[in-house]
Amino acid sequence: MILMSPPCQPFTRIGLRGDVSDPRAKSFLYVLEILPRLQKTPRYILLENVKGFESSEARDAMIRTLESCGYIYQEFLLSPPCLGIPNSRLRYFLIAKLQAEQFAFQTTNTVLEEFPSADISDHGCSSSAPCLGGTLQPDADAKSLLSPRQCPEGAVLYKLETAEQLHRKLNQDNDASVQRLQDFLEENVEIRQHLLPPKSLLRYALILDIVKPTCRRSTCFTKGYGHYVEGTGSILQAATDVEISSVYKSLETLSDEEKLAKLSTLKLRYFTPREIANLHGFPAAFGFP
C-alpha cells in the first residue's frame, strides 16, 4: 500500500499554483515515475491533497499512471461534516485498487462530493446533501451584500459576508447529523489565556467567524491560528448567555472604548490546541511533543 499526501503548495487555490513546475512536486512525480517499474505493484493507493489538486497537471499525470498500471480508482472532494465532525476542511482524496480488487461501489469518472453509499458512515451524506462542509466563496458582486435588516431575526451579517453565506451557516447549525462543538471542547479551560487581545477585537470584529459551543460548524484552522486572526479559523464565544446581535448592533458607530467594552462581554477566545486536535480526529491519548 502507498499512502501519499504530497506538498500542497503547488496546488492550493491561494498560492502561485506552480503545479508540476514547482520543485515541491518533484517527490510526487518521482513516485509516479517509478510506480510502473516496481517488481511488486502495491495493491492499494490512497492520496490526499487540497482542493485544486483535482484540476492540476499532476493529477492528470497520476491518472494516466494508474490506468497504465491496471488500477481502478475513485476521486472525492470531502469535508469532516460528512463524518459528523463540525469543522470545514475540504480536501481531495483518491483511492485506487488493482483491478483484481473490486470496490464495494460503482466507480465513476467524476469527482464525488459525497460518499458513494450512506451506509459507509452513520453520518454519511445522502445524494441530496453534498459533503462540501461550508466552503462557499465570497461573492465578488457588491450587490449581493445585504444589510442586517434582510437577515433572519437575531442573525448578524458580517462585513463582506453575503446573505447566501449566512444562510449556509444557519443550515449547518441545524444539521443534526453533525455533532456540536461542545463535544470537542476541553473542560475547565482557563479562558483568560486564550482570549483575543483588545487590538484584534477592534481590528477584526466585523470579519470574525464566531461560533458557540452549541454550533455544528467551524472553519478550517491554519498554521497561523493563534498568531493571526483573519482567515485562520473560527473564534469561540465563551459567554453563551450574551446575544451576539445585541453586541454588534450599531457597533461601527461607537468609539473604540465603547466597542471594546461591548465585544469583551462575548468572551471571544481561540480554540485550544487540544480542542483543534479533537476536531481533527486525533485520539484522546494523543499528546504534543
MOTAHU-V52002 format. One record per backbone hydrogen bond with DSSP energy under -1.0 kcal/mol. CO is the residue of the C=O (numbers start at 0). NH is the residue of the N-H. E is the energy in kcal/mol with one decimal. If there is no record, write none. Layout:
# MOTAHU-V52002
co=CO nh=NH e=E
co=CO nh=NH e=E
This chain:
# MOTAHU-V52002
co=1 nh=45 e=-2.7
co=3 nh=47 e=-2.2
co=7 nh=10 e=-2.3
co=7 nh=11 e=-1.6
co=9 nh=18 e=-2.0
co=11 nh=14 e=-1.2
co=17 nh=20 e=-1.8
co=18 nh=21 e=-1.7
co=21 nh=24 e=-2.4
co=22 nh=25 e=-1.6
co=24 nh=28 e=-2.3
co=25 nh=29 e=-2.1
co=26 nh=30 e=-1.6
co=27 nh=31 e=-1.9
co=28 nh=32 e=-1.7
co=29 nh=33 e=-2.1
co=30 nh=34 e=-1.8
co=33 nh=36 e=-1.3
co=34 nh=37 e=-1.1
co=42 nh=97 e=-1.5
co=43 nh=1 e=-2.0
co=44 nh=95 e=-2.5
co=45 nh=3 e=-3.0
co=46 nh=93 e=-2.3
co=48 nh=91 e=-3.0
co=49 nh=52 e=-2.0
co=51 nh=54 e=-1.1
co=52 nh=55 e=-2.0
co=55 nh=59 e=-1.6
co=56 nh=60 e=-2.4
co=57 nh=61 e=-2.1
co=58 nh=62 e=-2.4
co=59 nh=63 e=-2.1
co=60 nh=64 e=-2.0
co=61 nh=65 e=-2.8
co=62 nh=66 e=-2.5
co=63 nh=67 e=-2.0
co=64 nh=68 e=-1.5
co=65 nh=70 e=-2.6
co=66 nh=69 e=-1.0
co=69 nh=98 e=-2.1
co=71 nh=96 e=-2.7
co=73 nh=94 e=-2.2
co=74 nh=111 e=-2.5
co=75 nh=92 e=-2.3
co=77 nh=90 e=-2.6
co=78 nh=81 e=-2.5
co=79 nh=82 e=-2.5
co=79 nh=84 e=-1.8
co=80 nh=83 e=-1.6
co=83 nh=178 e=-2.7
co=84 nh=86 e=-2.2
co=90 nh=77 e=-2.2
co=91 nh=48 e=-2.3
co=92 nh=75 e=-2.8
co=93 nh=46 e=-2.4
co=94 nh=73 e=-2.1
co=95 nh=44 e=-2.1
co=96 nh=71 e=-3.2
co=97 nh=100 e=-2.9
co=111 nh=76 e=-2.6
co=112 nh=130 e=-3.2
co=116 nh=119 e=-1.6
co=120 nh=123 e=-1.7
co=125 nh=128 e=-2.0
co=129 nh=131 e=-1.1
co=140 nh=143 e=-2.0
co=141 nh=144 e=-1.6
co=146 nh=149 e=-2.3
co=147 nh=150 e=-1.6
co=151 nh=154 e=-2.2
co=157 nh=160 e=-2.1
co=161 nh=165 e=-2.0
co=162 nh=166 e=-2.5
co=163 nh=167 e=-1.9
co=164 nh=168 e=-2.1
co=165 nh=169 e=-2.2
co=166 nh=170 e=-2.4
co=167 nh=171 e=-2.0
co=168 nh=172 e=-2.0
co=171 nh=174 e=-1.5
co=173 nh=175 e=-1.0
co=174 nh=177 e=-1.8
co=179 nh=182 e=-1.6
co=180 nh=183 e=-2.6
co=188 nh=190 e=-1.4
co=189 nh=192 e=-1.4
co=190 nh=193 e=-2.0
co=193 nh=269 e=-2.9
co=196 nh=200 e=-2.0
co=197 nh=201 e=-2.4
co=198 nh=202 e=-2.1
co=199 nh=203 e=-2.7
co=200 nh=204 e=-1.0
co=203 nh=206 e=-2.0
co=208 nh=234 e=-2.9
co=210 nh=236 e=-3.1
co=211 nh=214 e=-2.0
co=212 nh=181 e=-2.5
co=214 nh=180 e=-2.7
co=217 nh=87 e=-3.0
co=221 nh=224 e=-1.8
co=223 nh=226 e=-2.0
co=223 nh=227 e=-2.8
co=228 nh=231 e=-1.4
co=231 nh=221 e=-2.2
co=234 nh=210 e=-2.8
co=235 nh=268 e=-2.7
co=237 nh=239 e=-1.6
co=238 nh=241 e=-1.5
co=242 nh=246 e=-1.0
co=243 nh=247 e=-2.3
co=244 nh=248 e=-1.1
co=247 nh=250 e=-1.8
co=249 nh=252 e=-1.2
co=250 nh=253 e=-1.6
co=254 nh=258 e=-2.9
co=255 nh=259 e=-2.5
co=256 nh=260 e=-1.8
co=257 nh=261 e=-2.1
co=258 nh=262 e=-3.1
co=259 nh=263 e=-2.1
co=261 nh=264 e=-1.0
co=262 nh=265 e=-1.5
co=263 nh=266 e=-1.0
co=265 nh=238 e=-2.2
co=266 nh=237 e=-2.0
co=267 nh=195 e=-2.2
co=268 nh=235 e=-2.6
co=271 nh=275 e=-2.3
co=272 nh=276 e=-2.2
co=273 nh=277 e=-2.1
co=274 nh=278 e=-2.1
co=275 nh=279 e=-1.4
co=276 nh=281 e=-2.4
co=277 nh=280 e=-1.4
co=282 nh=285 e=-1.9
